Amino acid sequence: MTGVISGSGQWAYVAAAYGLTMFLTGAVLWTSWRAMTKAEKRSDALRRNRK
């Protein structure tokens, strides 16, 4: 059957897919964390200026 991955190539594909998923998930989490810390700093600065 054409188009079907078989043998050890199948597991290499699965490992690559999991690796890519973990890498991209980490990138999204890191980017979100950075945005959150910047927003918190801006919020704190606005509160200080308000008093």
Order of alpha helices (4+ residues) and beta strands (2+ residues): alpha
